[in-house]
């Protein structure tokens, strides 16, 4: 959070963050919670702007899924 909001770094992606792990797991449609290594590998595609992906992933956890 500090690196994103106070330092303004453009490529921050915390693969061990539980929220990020849950969001990436849901995004990829996995059944079990992905490991930090799996989440890091998935996040490589968003470099060098992983901060943007991190923000959207966190926000996706606040949405309600209907159905």
Residue pairs with C-beta under 8 A, 6 or more apart in sequence:
3 9
3 12
4 12
4 51
4 54
4 55
9 51
10 48
10 49
10 51
10 52
11 47
11 48
11 49
11 50
11 51
12 50
12 51
12 54
13 20
13 40
13 43
13 46
13 47
13 50
13 51
13 53
13 54
14 20
14 54
15 21
15 36
15 37
15 39
15 40
15 43
16 36
16 39
19 57
19 58
19 61
20 39
20 54
20 57
20 58
21 33
21 34
21 36
21 39
22 33
22 61
23 57
23 58
23 60
23 61
24 34
24 38
24 39
24 42
24 43
24 57
25 32
25 33
25 34
25 39
26 60
27 57
27 60
28 34
28 42
34 42
43 50
43 53
46 52
46 53
